[in-house]
Amino acid sequence: MNFSFPKRVWFTEPMPRRPATALATSGEVLRLIRTGEAVTRADIGRVTGLSRPAVSLRVTELLDRRLVVEDTEGPSTGGRPPTRLAFNASGGVVLVGALGASRTQIAVCDLAGSVLDRADLGIDVEDGPAVVLPLVMQTWSELLGDRPVSQVRGVGLGVPATVEFAARRTESARIMANWTGVAIPPIIEERFPGPVFLDNDVNVIAIGEHRAIYAGEADDLLFIKVSTRIGAGVIAGGEILRGALGAAGEIGHIPVRHGGGVLCRCGNTDCLDSVASATSILRTLRERGRDVKTLADAVALVRAGDAETMAVIRDAARMLGEVVATAVNILNPAVVVLGGDVAEAFQPLVSGVREVVYRRSTALSTRNLRIERSRLGPGAGITGCAHMVLDHILAPEAVDALA
């Protein structure tokens, strides 16, 4: 199955408005009910211009497909109160998985994106898809429990690799090489019904952070994940920006100044990923004589006031801040969100990034810019995967295609 998306077009003159009835398909009626624009049959008729029989036909279709339920009675203006219509979030489930380099979260969500059941797994993604995917699918089956598999409306998966979104495959020639060119969705579709959507792990985190925290408040957002690896997700105009092939946001492989000639796993030297990630911080501390095995060990040294550890964190913040400042100048986001294990663990790193960005970015791009820690935390990936699926399967054209 191929997915294509319309290109954004800018018009210098207002487009003529089409008659409301031209848009009032069952899918459009569902959109009106979901957004609260129309919650009774009379509302739908008034907003769309549809006749009462046409409204009844569309509502019946949605009721039969368990996308809508008849809810509490609405306020009466005289006579019998109208029956209210509500989106049925329990009319199906979506399966989601946020794979990370060091931890993986698997969940079953309802059609509103709320988590029904969840499991956190210790999976080494470097074991490859032949090992990881069967474990993920088995976990979904266990989380479904007594729910019939026919309730599955779609599947969303985020992976720590470059993803060619439209082609639905991973593309990581030198990173996670054993995942390169793997078309993951067909493998999952053999076991579960509904379309399968695949994206980069940071993209789905950015979607989750935006939808749960910033929707309606900041529709231009830059999410930076600083963890075992470093990547970015870009929300532009309220939508994820993937680029021509899905490679947007690969800031981890932008070279930095004064990186020390560190070889990156991609084959280049002084990539941000190789000098400011959790892996790099711990490696540098060990080279400087500190006995650290995990980030928790480094955090303990910071709290103890260890000057060498603080210097390493400041260096990482400086290099990260320089790259983020460049991204701010290019993208002009309203908010930069810093997430991932490193950002969560080290407030000095967040403060250091903020200082560099405000100093090196243009005055206009930073006039109202906010730089914040993630408020959603580790659950952002699951939330983002769910909305990635729901945005597609509940879109009016997708609902109409199932009629």
C-alpha positions as CSV (number, residue, x, y, z in Angstrom):
1,M,0.0,0.0,0.0
2,N,1.4,3.4,-1.0
3,F,0.7,6.6,0.8
4,S,0.9,10.0,-0.8
5,F,0.2,13.4,0.7
6,P,-0.9,16.6,-1.0
7,K,1.7,19.3,-1.4
8,R,1.1,22.6,0.4
9,V,0.1,25.3,-2.2
10,W,0.1,29.0,-1.5
11,F,-2.5,31.2,-3.2
12,T,-2.3,34.9,-3.7
13,E,-6.1,35.3,-4.0
14,P,-8.8,33.6,-1.8
15,M,-10.0,30.3,-3.2
16,P,-13.7,30.3,-4.0
17,R,-15.5,28.4,-1.3
18,R,-17.1,25.1,-2.4
19,P,-20.7,24.3,-1.4
20,A,-20.7,22.7,2.0
21,T,-22.5,19.6,0.6
22,A,-19.5,19.0,-1.6
23,L,-17.5,18.2,1.5
24,A,-20.1,16.5,3.6
25,T,-19.2,12.9,3.2
26,S,-19.3,10.4,6.1
27,G,-15.7,11.2,6.8
28,E,-16.3,14.9,7.0
29,V,-19.3,14.3,9.3
30,L,-17.1,12.3,11.6
31,R,-14.6,15.2,11.6
32,L,-17.4,17.6,12.6
33,I,-18.4,15.2,15.5
34,R,-14.8,14.7,16.7
35,T,-14.1,18.4,16.8
36,G,-17.4,19.2,18.4
37,E,-18.5,21.5,15.5
38,A,-21.6,19.4,15.1
39,V,-23.0,17.1,17.8
40,T,-26.6,16.5,16.7
41,R,-28.2,15.6,13.4
42,A,-29.6,19.1,13.3
43,D,-26.2,20.6,13.8
44,I,-24.8,18.4,10.9
45,G,-27.6,19.5,8.6
46,R,-27.1,23.2,9.5
47,V,-23.3,23.1,9.1
48,T,-23.2,21.0,5.9
49,G,-26.5,21.9,4.2
50,L,-27.3,18.2,3.8
51,S,-30.9,17.1,3.8
52,R,-32.3,15.1,6.8
53,P,-32.2,11.8,4.9
54,A,-28.6,12.4,3.8
55,V,-27.6,13.3,7.4
56,S,-29.3,10.1,8.6
57,L,-27.5,8.0,6.0
58,R,-24.1,9.3,7.0
59,V,-24.7,9.0,10.7
60,T,-25.9,5.4,10.3
61,E,-22.8,4.5,8.4
62,L,-20.7,5.9,11.2
63,L,-22.8,4.1,13.9
64,D,-22.5,0.8,12.0
65,R,-18.7,1.1,11.8
66,R,-18.6,1.9,15.6
67,L,-16.9,5.3,15.0
68,V,-19.8,7.2,16.5
69,V,-22.2,6.5,19.4
70,E,-25.4,8.1,20.5
71,D,-24.7,9.8,23.7
72,T,-26.6,11.9,26.3
73,E,-29.5,14.0,25.2
74,G,-28.7,17.5,24.1
75,P,-30.4,20.7,25.4
76,S,-34.0,21.1,24.2
77,T,-35.3,24.3,22.5
78,G,-38.8,23.0,22.8
79,G,-40.2,19.6,22.3
80,R,-38.2,16.4,22.4
81,P,-34.5,16.9,23.2
82,P,-32.1,16.0,20.4
83,T,-29.9,12.9,20.7
84,R,-26.3,13.9,20.8
85,L,-23.6,12.1,18.8
86,A,-20.1,11.4,20.1
87,F,-16.9,10.0,18.7
88,N,-16.5,6.4,19.9
89,A,-12.9,6.2,21.2
90,S,-13.6,2.5,22.2
91,G,-14.6,1.6,18.7
92,G,-11.3,0.0,18.0
93,V,-7.6,0.0,19.0
94,V,-4.3,0.9,17.5
95,L,-1.0,-0.9,18.3
96,V,2.0,1.3,18.9
97,G,5.7,0.8,19.6
98,A,8.4,3.3,20.3
99,L,11.8,1.5,19.7
100,G,14.8,3.2,21.1
101,A,18.5,2.4,21.2
102,S,18.3,1.5,24.9
103,R,14.6,1.0,25.7
104,T,11.4,0.1,23.9
105,Q,7.8,0.9,24.8
106,I,4.9,-1.1,23.5
107,A,1.2,-0.2,23.9
108,V,-2.4,-0.7,22.9
109,C,-4.3,2.6,22.6
110,D,-7.9,3.5,21.9
111,L,-9.0,5.7,19.0
112,A,-8.4,8.9,21.1
113,G,-4.7,7.9,21.6
114,S,-5.2,7.0,25.3
115,V,-3.0,4.1,26.5
116,L,-5.1,1.0,27.4
117,D,-2.2,-1.4,28.2
118,R,1.5,-0.9,28.0
119,A,4.8,-2.8,28.4
120,D,8.4,-1.5,28.7
121,L,11.0,-3.9,27.2
122,G,14.8,-4.1,27.3
123,I,15.5,-4.7,23.6
124,D,18.8,-4.3,21.8
125,V,17.7,-3.0,18.4
126,E,21.1,-3.9,17.0
127,D,19.9,-7.5,17.1
128,G,18.0,-6.7,14.0
129,P,14.5,-7.0,12.7
130,A,14.5,-10.8,12.6
131,V,14.8,-10.8,16.4
132,V,13.1,-7.5,17.4
133,L,9.9,-7.6,15.3
134,P,8.7,-11.0,16.5
135,L,9.2,-9.9,20.1
136,V,7.3,-6.7,19.5
137,M,4.4,-8.5,17.8
138,Q,4.2,-11.1,20.5
139,T,4.0,-8.3,23.1
140,W,1.1,-6.7,21.2
141,S,-0.7,-10.0,21.2
142,E,-0.3,-10.3,24.9
143,L,-1.4,-6.7,25.5
144,L,-4.5,-7.2,23.4
145,G,-5.6,-9.9,25.8
146,D,-9.2,-10.8,25.3
147,R,-9.7,-8.1,22.7
148,P,-10.3,-9.7,19.2
149,V,-7.6,-8.9,16.7
150,S,-10.3,-7.6,14.4
151,Q,-10.5,-4.5,16.7
152,V,-7.1,-3.4,15.5
153,R,-7.6,-0.4,13.2
154,G,-3.9,0.3,12.6
155,V,-0.3,0.0,13.8
156,G,2.4,2.7,14.4
157,L,6.1,2.1,15.0
158,G,8.9,4.4,15.6
159,V,12.5,3.1,15.1
160,P,15.9,4.7,15.8
161,A,16.9,4.8,12.2
162,T,16.4,7.0,9.2
163,V,13.0,6.1,7.6
164,E,11.9,6.7,4.0
165,F,8.3,7.4,5.1
166,A,6.5,7.1,1.8
167,A,8.3,3.9,0.9
168,R,7.7,2.5,4.4
169,R,11.2,1.2,4.9
170,T,14.3,1.9,7.0
171,E,17.3,3.5,5.3
172,S,20.4,3.4,7.4
173,A,23.3,2.4,5.3
174,R,26.0,2.9,8.0
175,I,23.8,3.2,11.1
176,M,21.9,0.1,12.3
177,A,23.1,-1.6,9.1
178,N,21.1,-4.8,9.7
179,W,17.8,-2.8,9.4
180,T,18.8,-1.2,6.1
181,G,16.2,-1.4,3.4
182,V,13.8,-3.4,5.5
183,A,10.2,-3.0,4.6
184,I,8.7,-3.4,8.1
185,P,5.0,-2.8,7.5
186,P,4.4,-5.9,5.3
187,I,5.8,-8.1,8.0
188,I,3.4,-6.7,10.6
189,E,0.5,-6.6,8.2
190,E,0.7,-10.4,7.9
191,R,-0.2,-10.7,11.6
192,F,-2.5,-7.7,12.3
193,P,-5.2,-5.9,10.3
194,G,-5.2,-2.3,9.4
195,P,-2.5,-0.1,7.8
196,V,1.0,0.1,9.3
197,F,2.9,3.3,9.6
198,L,6.6,3.6,10.2
199,D,8.7,6.6,11.1
200,N,11.9,7.7,12.8
201,D,11.7,7.6,16.6
202,V,12.4,11.3,17.1
203,N,9.7,12.3,14.6
204,V,7.0,10.3,16.6
205,I,8.3,11.8,19.8
206,A,8.0,15.3,18.3
207,I,4.4,14.5,17.2
208,G,3.6,13.3,20.7
209,E,5.0,16.3,22.5
210,H,3.3,18.7,20.1
211,R,-0.2,17.0,20.4
212,A,-0.1,16.5,24.1
213,I,1.5,19.7,25.2
214,Y,1.7,22.4,22.5
215,A,-1.2,21.9,20.1
216,G,-3.0,25.2,19.5
217,E,-0.2,26.9,21.4
218,A,2.9,26.5,19.3
219,D,2.5,25.0,15.8
220,D,6.2,25.5,15.0
221,L,8.3,23.3,17.3
222,L,11.8,21.8,17.2
223,F,12.2,18.7,19.4
224,I,15.8,17.6,20.2
225,K,16.4,14.2,21.6
226,V,19.7,13.9,23.5
227,S,20.2,10.3,24.6
228,T,22.3,7.4,23.4
229,R,22.0,9.2,20.1
230,I,21.0,12.7,19.0
231,G,18.2,13.6,16.6
232,A,15.5,16.2,15.9
233,G,11.9,16.2,15.0
234,V,10.5,19.3,13.3
235,I,6.9,20.4,13.6
236,A,6.1,23.1,11.0
237,G,2.6,24.6,10.8
238,G,1.3,21.9,13.1
239,E,2.5,19.0,10.9
240,I,5.7,16.9,11.1
241,L,8.2,17.9,8.5
242,R,9.9,14.8,7.0
243,G,11.6,16.3,4.0
244,A,11.7,14.9,0.5
245,L,12.5,11.3,1.5
246,G,12.2,11.3,5.3
247,A,15.7,12.4,6.3
248,A,14.8,15.8,7.9
249,G,16.0,16.3,11.4
250,E,19.3,14.4,11.2
251,I,21.1,17.0,13.3
252,G,23.2,14.3,15.0
253,H,25.3,14.1,11.9
254,I,26.0,17.8,11.5
255,P,29.8,18.4,12.2
256,V,30.8,20.7,15.1
257,R,33.8,23.0,15.6
258,H,36.6,21.8,17.9
259,G,35.2,18.3,18.2
260,G,38.6,16.8,18.6
261,G,38.5,14.6,15.5
262,V,36.2,11.9,17.0
263,L,35.1,9.3,14.4
264,C,31.4,9.0,14.1
265,R,29.7,5.6,13.4
266,C,28.5,7.2,10.1
267,G,32.1,7.4,8.9
268,N,32.6,11.2,9.3
269,T,34.4,13.0,12.1
270,D,33.1,15.4,14.8
271,C,29.4,14.8,14.2
272,L,27.3,16.1,17.0
273,D,26.2,12.6,17.8
274,S,29.8,11.5,18.4
275,V,30.7,14.4,20.8
276,A,27.6,15.3,22.7
277,S,25.4,12.2,23.2
278,A,25.2,10.1,26.3
279,T,27.6,7.6,24.8
280,S,30.1,10.4,24.1
281,I,29.7,12.0,27.6
282,L,30.4,8.7,29.4
283,R,33.3,7.8,27.1
284,T,35.0,11.2,27.7
285,L,34.5,10.9,31.5
286,R,36.1,7.4,31.5
287,E,39.0,8.8,29.4
288,R,39.5,11.4,32.1
289,G,39.6,8.9,34.9
290,R,36.0,8.9,36.2
291,D,34.5,5.6,37.1
292,V,31.1,5.9,35.3
293,K,29.0,3.2,33.8
294,T,25.7,4.9,33.4
295,L,24.3,8.5,33.3
296,A,23.2,8.0,36.9
297,D,26.9,7.8,37.8
298,A,27.6,11.0,35.9
299,V,24.7,12.8,37.6
300,A,26.1,11.8,41.0
301,L,29.4,13.4,40.1
302,V,27.6,16.6,39.0
303,R,25.7,16.7,42.3
304,A,29.0,16.2,44.2
305,G,30.4,19.2,42.4
306,D,33.0,17.3,40.4
307,A,34.7,20.0,38.2
308,E,35.8,17.6,35.5
309,T,32.3,16.2,35.0
310,M,30.8,19.7,34.9
311,A,33.4,20.7,32.2
312,V,32.4,17.7,30.0
313,I,28.7,18.6,30.3
314,R,29.4,22.3,29.5
315,D,31.4,21.2,26.4
316,A,28.5,19.0,25.3
317,A,26.0,21.8,25.9
318,R,28.2,24.2,23.8
319,M,28.4,21.9,20.8
320,L,24.7,21.0,21.0
321,G,23.8,24.7,21.4
322,E,25.7,25.7,18.3
323,V,23.9,23.2,16.1
324,V,20.5,24.1,17.7
325,A,21.2,27.8,17.1
326,T,21.7,27.1,13.4
327,A,18.5,25.1,13.3
328,V,16.7,28.0,15.0
329,N,18.0,30.5,12.4
330,I,16.7,28.2,9.6
331,L,13.4,27.1,11.0
332,N,12.3,29.9,13.4
333,P,10.4,27.6,15.8
334,A,8.2,29.0,18.6
335,V,9.6,26.5,21.1
336,V,12.6,24.2,21.3
337,V,12.0,21.1,23.4
338,L,14.9,19.2,24.8
339,G,14.2,15.6,25.7
340,G,15.9,12.3,26.1
341,D,18.0,10.8,28.9
342,V,20.7,13.4,28.9
343,A,18.4,16.4,28.8
344,E,16.3,14.9,31.6
345,A,19.4,14.2,33.7
346,F,21.4,17.4,33.4
347,Q,19.9,20.8,34.0
348,P,23.3,22.4,33.3
349,L,23.2,21.0,29.8
350,V,19.7,22.6,29.2
351,S,20.9,25.9,30.6
352,G,24.1,25.8,28.5
353,V,22.1,25.1,25.3
354,R,19.8,28.0,26.1
355,E,22.7,30.4,26.6
356,V,24.4,29.5,23.3
357,V,21.2,29.6,21.3
358,Y,20.2,33.1,22.5
359,R,23.7,34.3,21.9
360,R,24.2,32.9,18.4
361,S,20.8,33.0,16.8
362,T,19.3,36.1,15.3
363,A,17.3,38.6,17.4
364,L,14.1,38.0,15.5
365,S,14.2,34.2,15.7
366,T,14.8,34.4,19.5
367,R,12.4,37.3,20.3
368,N,9.7,35.0,21.6
369,L,11.6,31.7,21.5
370,R,11.1,29.3,24.4
371,I,13.6,26.6,25.2
372,E,12.2,24.0,27.5
373,R,12.7,20.5,28.8
374,S,10.2,17.9,27.6
375,R,7.1,17.9,29.8
376,L,5.7,14.6,28.4
377,G,8.8,12.6,29.1
378,P,9.4,9.0,27.9
379,G,5.7,8.5,27.0
380,A,6.0,10.9,24.1
381,G,6.9,8.2,21.7
382,I,3.8,6.1,22.4
383,T,1.6,9.2,22.1
384,G,3.2,10.2,18.9
385,C,2.9,6.8,17.3
386,A,-0.8,6.7,18.2
387,H,-1.5,10.1,16.6
388,M,0.6,9.2,13.6
389,V,-1.9,6.3,12.9
390,L,-5.0,8.1,14.0
391,D,-4.3,11.1,11.8
392,H,-4.4,8.8,8.8
393,I,-7.1,6.3,9.6
394,L,-9.6,8.9,10.8
395,A,-8.9,11.4,8.1
396,P,-12.2,12.0,6.1
397,E,-10.8,10.5,2.9
398,A,-9.6,7.4,4.8
399,V,-13.0,7.0,6.5
400,D,-14.8,7.4,3.1
401,A,-12.5,4.8,1.5
402,L,-13.7,2.2,4.0
403,A,-17.3,2.8,3.3
